[in-house]
Amino acid sequence: MDGKKEVLTIQVGDNESSKYWFSVLNELKNRGVKDILIICADGLSGIKEAIAAAYPQTEYQLFVLYSSQQYYPQ
């Protein structure tokens, strides 16, 4: 599969509810984003439900940097 990695948005919100994340994903749709292959996040509450509603074909991947830092201290 040809493609590229791209940061689509950076948002600061009051909470991590599914309603909030749905509004973020809906904004991407309104900007013309038709499909997202993978969303990688660190266990944000509500994001799985929002992904299922806005982009049902998108795969959710858990970001695991935190656990790997204990093995590779700086």
Beta strands, then each sheet from edge to edge (+ up, - down):
strand 1: 38-41
strand 2: 59-62
sheet 1: 1+ 2+
end
